[in-house]
Amino acid sequence: PWRRRTDPYAVWVSEVMLQQTRVSAVVPYFERFLELFPDVAALAAARRDRVLKAWEGMGYYARARNLHAAARLVVRRHGGRLPRTVEGLRELPGVGPYTAGAVASIAFGLDEPVLDANVVRVLCRVFCLAGDPSRAAVRRRLWELARRLIPRGRAGAFNQALMDLGATVCLPRRPRCEGCP
């Protein structure tokens, strides 16, 4: 359902929810969350216990607390509009390089890369990268590759395609190489 929405708030909420959670599990939470908190102002105005209740069952509650704190910051400092730069997004609680890149590319059309577990797996396999992707040198190389591969003006679609490829074809175990584009 988040692909049918283009507003930055929905993109941001979906990206936070999708961290360490399967797409199929997120769908009902996303829809209910946006019914309860349809925009940044509604989320910012909500009591924290209500936000946590809406998040209940998804786990990793720090995501909900950070999302709520960030919404309050967005209202207070940015007039209720998410920052339109990676740097501005990174200043929000709970927003790291991945989330900032995803929101910037998908919601704002900026040519920013993303690296989630699925993208890391795809890039490591395609470019035959050895080594532990959590190590600084390998991670830097992955960010360089991800940045270099972005088709100018189409980063959002490209990033989503890489994430989907890793989630559906380039699986951790038993990759479906015969279906790889």
Disulfide bonds with the S-S distance in Angstrom:
none
